[in-house]
Every structure is written in structure tokens, then in C-alpha cells.
Amino acid sequence: MSQILVVDDNLENLRYIARELGAAHDVRLAKSGAQALSMLGKLSPDLVLMGINLPGADGFRTMGEMRGSPGLSRTPFILMSDSRDQDLESRALAEGAVDYLAWPVERRLLRHRVELHLRLSLYQTGLEQTIRDLEDIIVTSFSELVECRDENAGGHVQRAKIYTSLLGQALLDRGLYQGELDGRGLGLLSRAAPLFDIGKIGISDLLLMKKGQLTFEEYEKVKMHTVIGAEVLKVIYESTPSQTYLQYAITIAEGHHERYDGRGYPRGLSGARIDLSNRIMGVVNVYDSLVTDKTYRPAYTHREACEIVISGRGTVFDPGVVDVFSEISPQFAEVR
């Protein structure tokens, strides 16, 4: 059942809409823009019917304020008025309303317009999710293609995405790093996570698959994958600026080997100067690398890997991130 918020200062109009739509939908009523705004924390409407001539802030201003609320940026608004002025209707559509109704509104027309825009909104949401899913599949597949040049790296990028979501959500649940991490940011970071090692595309197979220890010169070349990855992703982002998750991808491609004590690379950042996404990714990357077989060593056990990560608390890794990792490490074992 769809939830519909109706905002109008005319009680007769509110009763009429509630009567006509109430059997098929969850209809909520508000007599002013201020009342509607105060209700947003308790409901998340799928569609808003709003009168233009409201007391205080009119329908245009109220619609703009409501669109700034979390979860309502894509909600369809139908504006209503007792005027059939075409200029007013044009303004309503120009300012973001999906439709305009003039009173009196015939009941069949009211129901038809509401059902039409609910279906369109549902279809658009589904289409956008399908596109996101397809993009994520392509990103993960491409990242796995790069990673599979290392014969023991299978599934690394997929697990990195899951680990990042688990660890990031645990930080959110505990109210940590407020101002650095929120739900939207975690979603973007999780989408970006498979791309963190994409710079390996520019590193020789001879180095990535070498069975012995790398020389100093060879290691310096391998370290360049951080810079290469960031540069590649910057070029892609410049061509597709609507893909905001690529901003996170650029950050983690460059900085996932930074260390909390400043002894990492490529920039030698320390502490809070390291973006939180990299303080998370640093733990994720090291843990999964440790529990994975490498050409130069067998995999560590989960317990051994956790001990190594925890031993890096305050030197390699952010102490707060490590503490939460330690709490939820059984979930990492399940993923592995």
C-alpha cells in the first residue's frame, strides 16, 4: 500500500481526497506546509499532493524544503490550486512538480493521476536500481579481471565490498566517526570498494606473480599501482561526473596503503589526515590478503590474520576501526 501525503488548508479538500484515495492507499493529511514538514520524520510518502495557496510558506516553497529531506528528493509532487491559470501550471511543472490539478477535481481524474504517477515512480526506481546493479556487475567483473592476473586473488574484490559494508555499518551503528561517515557515504564507498586495486592493471605480471621476495626497485614499481589507479579513475570520473561513487573509488585507489603512523604510501599521510574510507579499506585489504594464498606464502588462518591486524592498532591502522573490526571479526570469518 502506497503512502500519500496530502497538504492543503481547505478541510473539505482534505476530506474529499482522503475519502477517494483512502481505500487503496495510506493517506496522511496536513493543513499547512509547516505541519507537513514536521511529519517527515515519522513517514516517508511515495507521493505528495500539495495545495499551492498554503498559509505561511506556499506550496512551491514547501515542496522545495521537502525535497531537501532525506529520501524525498525523487518523490513525485502533484500541486493543486483552484486556479486554471496556465502560467501557474507551467510554473508548477518548471519547479519540479510532476503534475498540476485544478479544483474541483473529478474523482476519476484524481485517482487516475495518482495511480499513473505512483506507477511511473515505481518503474523509474526499479529501472534506476537495475542500472545500478548492472554497473556494479560490470565494475566487479572488470576488477576481478584485473585481480585474476594474480592466480591466488580470486574473489578478493567481491569480499572487499562485503567486508567494507560490514565494517562501515558497524561503525555507523556505534555512532563513531560522525561527520566522516553516514549511510549515503557508506553506500557509495561499498560500490567503489571493488575498484581499490584497479591500478594493478599498469603493473607487470612478472612482478605481481613473482614467487620470491621483491627487490627494492621492484617494490617501488608495485607501489605505483596506487597512483595509476587514481589517475585512471579520475579520467573515467571526468567523463561520467554523475557517478559520484567514483570519487570514493579515486580516494581508496590512491590511499589504501597509507598507514596510521604516516609510514605508508604514496603520500605518507597519518592519523585523521587519512580519509576514513582508507582507514576502513586498509583493514579490509590486509585481512583478506592475509587469509588468501599467495604465490610467495600460504594463507594465514582467520585467527592469525585477526591477531596481525589487531597488532597494527595505532601504527598501521586507526585504533577505533581496529577495535570495531575485533568485535565483528566472526562475521569476516563467515564471509571468507
N, C-alpha and C positions, 0 to 999 in steps of 0.2 A: 504494500500500500504506500503510495507516494505521499509525502508531506508537503502541504501547500500553506504558505503564509499569506494572509490577506491583510492589507493595511489600508484603512480608509476611515475618514472621520464621520462618514454617514452610516449610522447604525442600521438603517434599512438596507443599504447596500451590503453590509457585512452579513446580515441575516439571510439575505437572498442568496449570496454566494455560498454560505455555509449550508444552506438547505439544498442547493442544486448540486454541490460537489461532495457533501459530507458522506454520502452513502458509499462512494468509491474511493475517497481519499481521506487522509488525516488532515483536517483543515484547522489551522490555528489563526486567531484573529487579533488584530492590534488596531487601536484607534488613532495612533499617531506614529510618526517616524521614531520619536524617542522611545516609545513603548516597544516598537518592533526591534530597535537596536538592543534594548535591554533584555530581550528574549533570546538573543542569538546564542548565548552560552548554553541554553537548555534545549535548543532544537537546531536542526540542520535541514532547512527546507529544500525540496527538489525543484520548487518553482515559487515565485513570488508574484502576487497580484497586488499592485500598489496604486492608490489614488494619487493624482498629481497635486491636487489642492489640499494639502495637509496643513494642520496648524503647526506653527514653528517652521522647522525645516520642511520644504516641499518635497514632492516625490522624486524630483531629479536629484536633489542634494542627498536625500535619504538613500536612494539607490547607489549613489557613488560611495557613501560611507559604508553601506552594507557590503559592497563588492570588495572593500578593503579588508573584510573579516576573513579569517582562515576558513577555507572550504567553500566560499561563496563567490569566488572570482569568476567561475564558469556557470553559476546558477542562472537560469533564464528568468528575466523580469518582464512582466506584462504591465504596462502603465495604463491607467484608466482616468477618464475625465468625462464631465457632462458636455464637453465642447467637441464639435466635429470640425474644428479648425484644422486645415491641412498643415499649416505651419507648425502647430503644436504637435501633430502626429509625426511630422518629419523630424522635429527636434527630439522627440522621444526615441525614435529609431537611431538617430545620429548619436545620441548619448549612451546607447548600449542596450536599450530595451529590444526584445525580440518581437514585440507586437504592441498594438495600441487598441484599446476598446473604448467606445464612447457610450455613455449611459443614455437611455436604457439599453441594456444588453439582453438580447433574446436568449433564452436558456439553452437552446440547442447550439447556438453560436458560441456561447460561453464554454459549454462542455467540449465542443469540437476544438476550439483554440487551445484550451488547456491540455487536452489529450494529445493534440498534434505536437505541442512544444515539449511535453514530457517525453514523448516517443523520440523526437529529434534529439533531445538532450541525452537520453539513454543511448541512442545509436552513436552519437558523437563521442560519448565517454567510452563506449565499447570499442569504437574504431581507434581512438587515441591509445587505449590500452593495448590493442592488438599491434599497433605500430611500435609502441614502446617494447613490447615483448619481442617483436621481430628484430628491432635494433639491438636489444640485449643479446639475442641469439647470435646475431652477426658479430657483435663485439666479442662475446665469449669465444665463439668459434675461431675468429681471427687471432685472438690472444692465445688460445690453445695451440693454434698452428705454429705460432712463434715459439711457444714453450716446448713443443714436442721435438724441437731440434736437440733438446736435452732428453736423452732416452729415458730418464727417470723422473721427468717432471709432469707425468700425466695427471690431469685433474687439479693441478696446482692453482690455476686461476679460478676455477669454479669453487674450490674450497675457500680461497681467499675472499671471495664475495660473501660466502656464508659466514665465515669467521668474522668478517668486518661487521656484518649486520648484528651478529650475536654480541660482540664486544661493545659496539656502539650503542645498541639498545640497552645493554646492562648499565652503561654509563648514564644514559638518559634516565633509566628507572631509578637510579640512585641520586639523581639531581646534581650530578657532577658536571663541571665544565660549562656551566650556564653562560651563555653569551658566545661560546665557541661551538656549541653543538645543539641542534634542535632536530625535530622529526623530519622536516623537509631536507635539511642538510645531510642527515644520515641516509635518506633515500637516494640522494644524488651521489653520495660517497659510495654506497653499495653498488650503484650502477657503474660507477667509474672503476671500482676495485679490480676487475679483470684486466684493466689496461696498465696496471702499475709497472709491469716488467716489459712493456712493449718495445722499449729501446734496445732489447737484445736482438732485434731484427738487424741492427747495424753492427753486431759483434760476430767475429769469425767463429764458425763451427769448431775449428781446431782448438779455440780457447774454451768455448762452452762445454765441450765434451772431453777435454783433456783429463786423463786419468790420474796424473800426478799433480803435485802442487804447482801453482802458477809462479812464474818468476815475478820480480817486482815490476818489470816493464809490461808483462802480460796482464798483471792485475790492474795496472793503471789503465790499460786499454779496456778491460772489462768494466771498470768503474764508469767509463764514459757512457754506458747504457742509460744512465740516469739523465744525462744531458740530451742524448739523442732522443730518448722517449719524449721528453718535454718539448723539444723542438718539433718533432713530428706531430704531436697532438696540438701544438699551437697553430700549425698550418691548417690542420683539419678544423679547429675551432673557428679560425678566421673565415672559413668558407661556410660554416654552419653555426653561427652565433646563437641560434635558438636552442641548441643542445647544451644547456647550462651545465650538465653533469661533466662535460669535458673540462670545465675549469678545475673541478676536483681531480680529474684524470691527469691534467698537466701538473698539478701540485704533487700528487703522490708518485707520478713517474719520476719526477726530479728528486724528491726528498725522502723516499722510503728507506734510504740508507744513512740518513742523519742520525746522530747519537745524542742522547740527552746531555752528555758531558762535553759536547762540542767536538768530539774526535771523529765524527762521521764525515760523509762526503755527499754531494760535491761542494757544499758551501761552508761546512764546518759550523752549522748553527747549533745552539744549545738551548736547553730548557724550553720555556714558553715561546721562544723565537721560532721553534719548530712548529709548523702548523699541526693542530690536533689530529687532522686526518693522517699525517705521517707518524705521529706518536702512536696512533692506533695501528696503522699499517706496518710499522716496524715490528710490533709484537706478532702480528698475524703472519708476516712473511718469515720471520725467524722460526716461529713454532712449526709452521708447515714444512719449511726446509729441513728442520731437524728430524721430523718424523718421516721423511721421504728418503728412499735410497738415492745415493748419488754415485757418479762414476768413480769418485775417489774415496767413498766410505759407505757403510751400510746405514740404514735408518736407526735413529735412537728410538727407544720406547717412549710412550706418552709421558710416563713419569719422569724419565730422564730429560726429555725436552722441557717439561714444566720447570724442573729444577734449574736448568740452564737459563731459561727466561727469567725466572724469579731472582737468580743470582745477578742478573743485569739491572736490577731495580736501582734507579738513581744514577746509573752510569751509562748503560746503553739505552735504557727505557725510562719513560715517565713513571715515577713511583705510583701515582694514582691509577694509571692504566694497568700496570702490572698487578696491583692489589685486586682490581676487579677481575682481571684475567685469572688470577689464582682462585677466586671464588667460583667462577663459572667454567673452569678448565674441564670438568667432566663432560660438558656439552661439546667442547672441542674434540674430545676423545670419541664421542658418538658420531660426529661428522666424519672424522677420519676413518 
